[in-house]
Amino acid sequence: MKVLVIGGGGREHAICFKIAKSSRVEKIYCAPGNAGIAEIAECVPISTMEFEQLAEFAKEKKIDLTIVGMDEPLAAGIVDVFEQNGLRIFGPRKNAAVIESSKAFSKDLMKKYNIPTAAYEIFHKADEALSYLHTINYPVVLKADGLALGKGVLICNTLEEAIDGVNTLMLKKQFGTAGNTIVIEEFITGPEVSALCFCDGTTIKLMTSAQDHKRAKDNDEGLNTGGMGTFSPSPFYTKEIDEYCHTHIYQPTIDAMKKEGRSFIGVLFVGLMLTKDGPKVLEYNARFGDPETQVVLPRMKNDIVDVFEACIDGRLSDITLEFEENAAVCVVLASGGYPEHYEKGFPIHGLKHFKNKEGYYLFHAGTKEENGEVVTSGGRVLGVTALGKTLKQARANAYEATDWIHFEKQYMRHDIGKAIDEI
C-alpha cells in the first residue's frame, strides 16, 4: 500500500520510521518532510495547510492511507476535507480536534463529565482577567486558549508576573489569536506523565507512558518549548495509576466526546499531573506528542498500519498493543536561542554515526538538504533517541550518542530523565 504522512518534524520522522517497518507498505510520501525523512520517504513540497492540494496529490498517487502528525491541520479540518474527497485518513475530524485547539472547550468538557483536572476560570476580556488576578493565590497558570506550538502556557509565581502574562497573551498577542481567550488555572504539582492513546471513537487504548521536559534549560529553568527531551516508560506511572486513569480519565473522555457528537478517532494525548490527590488532566492533544513519539514508537511491537486501520474502522478492541520490555530516552539537540531567536543554515556533522546502529535512532526535526549537505532549519534540530534495558541505561546511551553529532550553536539539556537517577 501507499502511505502519505502530513508534517515535517521529529514526530513525523518517527511515524515514517515506524510505517517503514510495516510489511504492508511499499511506498511512503511525506509532505513536506525533512532531510531525515527523505531517507525513507519521498518528500513532497506541499504545505501542511494546503488541504485541497494534498487531497489532489493523494488521489493522483492513489494513496491508500494518510496520517496527520501535526495539530494545526487537524484543528483546521484536514480530515474532513480528505473524507469529503473519499480518501482514507487517520486523525480526528475538526469537531473532535477542538479538544486540543480550545483549552476552554476541554476544561469545560472535563467539568461537565467530572474528569479530574485543576480548578480554573475562563476569560475573554483582559480587564476581567486582570481583576480576577487580585482575588487568587499564587503561583497560578495562564493558558492561551488556542494552539501556540506548545508554548502558550505561563507559570506565574506572583501577581506581577500574572499581570505581565495576561498582557502578553491577551493584549500584546504574543501567540496571535490563540490568546483571544485565556484559561487561568490552579497551579498543581507532582510528576508529569504523557499518556498517548489510540482511539476509534468508542475504544481507547494506552500505548505506553512517557515524560516530557518542556523547559528550555536544565533544572526546568527557562522558557517553555515544544519539548527538550523525553523518556519512556515513566516509573511514576504505576499499575494502580493506570487503572485509575482508564476508569476516571481515558474512557470517560472518549465517552464524553461521543455524547457531545464529536466522536474522537486518532491519537489522544493526555497530559497528566500525578498530584497528592490523584492523577489530574493538565491538557489534551489531538495527535502524537513531540518528542514523546520518538521514545514510544521505537518500543512498539505492533505493525502500526494495522493499528491505524483498526482505529478508522472502529475495531480497535480487536488489537492488543504490545511494547518491548525496555526503555527509551530522547535528548533534543536545539539551535542556540530557541525557543525565541535562533540562526539557521549550519551544516550538521556526524550523521553517519547513526547508520545501522542498533538501539540508537536519530530523528530529524528541523533539518533540510542544501547544496548536498544537511543543515539546520529549525529551533529543535534533532532528537537523539537510545534504547536500554533500563531507563538509566537508555539515558546513558542517549547522552553518549549526543557526542556523535555537532553543529554550530548547538545546545541541549543535560538532565533529561535525571529524576530516574533519584528513584
N, C-alpha and C positions, 0 to 999 in steps of 0.2 A: 504494500500500500504506500501511498504518498502522503506525507505529513507536512503541514505548514505551522511554524511557531511564530507568534507575534511578539516582538520585543528584541532588545539588543544588549542586555546586561548579563551580569553573572548568574542570575536566576535562570534566564533563558538558555545560557550556555549549559547549565546543569540539567535543564529539561531536555535539551537536544542530546546531551551526552547519554542520558537515560533512554531516550527514544531510540538512539542508535544501537542500543543493545538488544532491541526487540527483533526477533526473527521474522516478524510480520512486516517490517518496514524496509522498503527498497530505496526510498529517496526522501531526504529531509530538505525543506526550504525554510529559511528564516528571514523575516522582514522586520527591521533592516539587518539584524545580526551584528557581528563584530569580528575582529581578526581571529579570535579563538574559535568562534562558532564556524567560521569559514573553513576550518579544517575538517568538519564533519557534516556540514550542510551547505547548500548553495544559498548565499546571501542575496536578498532581493532589495533593491533601493526604493522601497515604498515606505512612507511614514506609517507609524502605528495608528495614526488618526485618519488616514485616508481609506475609510471603510469601503467605499464603492470600488476603488482601485484594487484593494486587497481581495474583495469578493470576485471581481472580474479575473484577477490573477488565479484565484483558486479554481474558478470554473475553467479557465484556459488550460491550466496544468492538470485538470482532473484530480484535484486534491481530495483525498478520502477523509481526512480529519485535520482540523485546525485547533491549535491550543493557544490560548491567550495568556501571556505571562504577566502583563502589566495592569495596573489599576486604572489608569486614565481611559484606555479604550473600553474597558468593561463598564466603567461608570457612564460613558457616553453612548453605550448601546451597540457595540460591535457584534455581540452575539445575536441581537435582534435582527441586524442587517443581514448577517450570514444566513440565519434561519429563513428570512424572507426570500433569500436567493436559493433556497433549497440545499444549503451547504451544512455539512455536519461539523459542529464546533463544540469545544469543551470550555465551559465557563458560565457564570451566572448571567442571566438577562439583566437589562438596565434596572428593572424594578426590584431585582434582588441584590444587585451590586451596590444599591443605596446603603446597605448595611455597613459599607466602608466609606462611601462617598459623602455620607452625612452622619457625623458623630451625634448630632442632636436626634436623628432618627433612631440610631442604635441604642442610645441611652433611654429614650422613651420606650422602645421595644422591650428593653430589659426590665424597666419599671413595671410596664403593663403585665408582663408574664413572670414576674418575680424571679428573674435571673440575677444572681448576686453580682453587684457592681458597687463602685464608690458613689456616695451621695453627690448630687450635682444640681446646678441650675443652668438654664439656657438663656442667652441674651442676644437680642437682635439690634440693640441700640447701645452705643458706647457709654452714654451718660448713665444709663440704668446699671450697666455692668460696673462702672466706676463707683457708683453709690453703694452697690452691694458689697464691694471690697472692704468697706469700712465696718461691716457688720459680722465678719467671719474671722476664724482663727487661721494661723499660718503655721507651716507652709501650705500652699494651695497650688492646684494645677490648672493652667489655662490651655484650652484646645481649640484650634481653628476647626470649624465645623466641616469644611471641605477637604479635598485632597491637597497635601502640602509636602509631597515627597518624603514623608516620614519625619519632617522637621517642624511641623506646626504645633508642637507640644512644648509648653514652657512651665518649668517648675519654679515657683516664686516663693522665696523664703520670708519676704517682708511685704508690707503694704506698698512700699515704694516700688519694689520690683514688680508687684502685680499691676500697679497703675501703669508703669512703663510697658508691661506686657500687653495690657488692653490697648494702649495707644499703638503699639507695634502691630498688633493683629487687626484691629478694627479701624484705626484712623490712618496710620501710615501704610496699611495694606501690604505688609511685607510678603504675604503669601497670596496676594490678589484677592479674588472673590471668595477664597476659602475662609477668609476672616470676616465675611459679612455677618455671620452668626458665630458666636463662640459658646463653648461649654466651660463653666467654672466648676471644678470638681474637687472633692475632698482628697487630700493627699494621703495615700495609703502606702504601707511598707511591707516588705517581705521579699523572698526570692521571686524573680520574674521567670515565667515559663512561656515558651511559644508552642502552641499545640496546632499542628497542621492536620486538617481532617478532609477526607474525601466525602462528598455528599451527592446523593442522587435525588434530592427533594424530599425523601422520606427517611432514608437510612443515612447515618453519619458514622464514619469510622476514622479513628485517630491513626495517623501514620506512626509517628514516634515523637517524643518530646525533644525540644531544643531550648537553648537560652541565648539570646542576642545581647550584644553590648552596643548601646546606641550612642553613648557619648564619644566625642572625638578624641579625648586624651585619656591616659592611664588614670586609674582610681576614679573612674566615672566623672572626670572633670571635662570642661569644655562644652561646646555646643552639641545639641542633638544632631545626629546624622542619620543616613539611611541604614546604618549598621556597620560597625567596625570589626565585627567578628562574631563567631557563634560556636556552640558545641552541642553535641547530641550523643546520648540522651542526657536529660537533666537528672542528676542524682537526687534533686529535691522532689521530683515528681514520682511519688510512691504509688503502689498498687491501690492503697486506700484513697489517695487523692484522685487517681484516675477514675475509680468507681464513683466517687462523689461528683466529679466533673461530668461524667457521662449522664448521670441521673439528673443533676441540677443545672447543668450548663449546656452541654453539646446537644443532646436530644431535645431539650426544651427550646433551644434556639431554632433548630430546623423545624420543629412543630409550629413554633410561633410564626415563622416566615410563611409556612404553608397556610396557616389560618388567615394570615394577612393578604393572601392571594399573591405572594411573592416567592413561590417555590424556588429553593436555592439548589442549583446544580453546579458543581465545580469544586473548588477547594475553599473551605472556610478556615481562615487562620484566626485562632482565638488567642489573644494575648492575655495571660493570666498573671495575677499577683497572689502569691500564697501568703495571705495575711494570718495573723494570730486568730482571726475569727473565721478562717477558712478561705478557700480559693474565691477570688472575685475577678470579674472580667474587666480588663483595662481597655481593650479595644477589639474590634473585629476587622479583619481584612478579607477581601473577596477573592483572594488569589494566593498562590505560593508566596511565602515570605522571602526576602532577600536581605541577608545571606543565609537564612535558615535552610533554604532548598539545597544549598551547597554541602550541607552536612547530613541532611535527611535522605536525599536520593541515592548517594553512594552506598548507603547502608540497606537500601530496599532490595529485596529479593524478587519481587513480582515483576512481570512484564508490564511496564507502566501503560502501554497501549491498551491492554486488556482492562485495566482499571478505569482508564478514561472512558472507554466504550460502555463499561458496566454502569458508570455514573449517568451517561447520556441516556441509556436505555432503561434506567430505573431498576437495575438488578444488582446493585452494589451488595445487597445482602448475600449474594452467591459467592462473593470474593472474600478470601481470607488474606489479609495483609500480613506479609512476613518481612522481618528485618533481621539482619545479621546480629549475632551476639557480640557486638564490638562497640567502638565509639569513634566519633569523628570530631575534629576541631578545624575551624576555618579562620584564618587571620587575613584581614583585608589590608592590602597594600594600597595606600591612597596618595594623592597628589598633595604636596605641601600647601597648606592654606585651606583645604577642604574642611568644612562644607561651605566656606564663604568664597574667597577669591583664590584661584589657582591657575597655574600655567599648563598648557597642553603642548603636545608635539615632541616630547622627549623620547628618544629611542629606548626600548626595553631590552636589557641584556639577560641572558641565562635561561631563556625559554626552553632550550633544548634539553636541559637537565631533567625535565618532567616527562620526556618521551619514554613510553613503555616502563615507567617506574611504578611498580605495583603498590597500591595503597597510598599513592600520592596523586593529587589532582590539582590542576591549575585552571581555574575558571576565570575567563576574561570578562571584565565588567565595562571598563572604559578604555578600549583599545581600537586601533584601526591600522590598516596597512597603508604605508605611504612610501613611495619610491623603493619598494622592495623590502622594507623593514617594518616591524611592528612598533608603533609609537603610542604614547598616552593620549587619550581623547576625552577623559572624564575625571571626576573627583575621586570616585572609587575605581581603581585601575584593574586590580587583580584580586582574586580570592584564592589563597593558598590553603588547600584542604588536605588533611592527612588522617588516615585511619590508625587505630591502635587497639590492642586487646582491652585496654582500659582508657579512661579519659586522660589520666596522667600521661600515659604513653602516647596517645594521639596528640596531646598538647605539645609534648617534647618533639614529636616528629614534625608537627606543623611549623614550629618555630625554627627547627633545624632547616626545613625547606625554604623558609623565607630568606635564608642566606644565599640561596642559589640565584636569586633574582635581584636586578638592580636597575633603577632609572633615576634620573636627576630629580632632586627634591622629593624623593620617596619618603613616606612616613607610615608608621603603624602603631597600634597599641601593643604594649609588651605584656599585658596582663589578661589576655583573653582566656577565660576559664581558670583564672587564678583561684577562684573560690573552690575549685576542685581540690587544690592542694591543702585546703583547710578543713576538709571533711574527714 
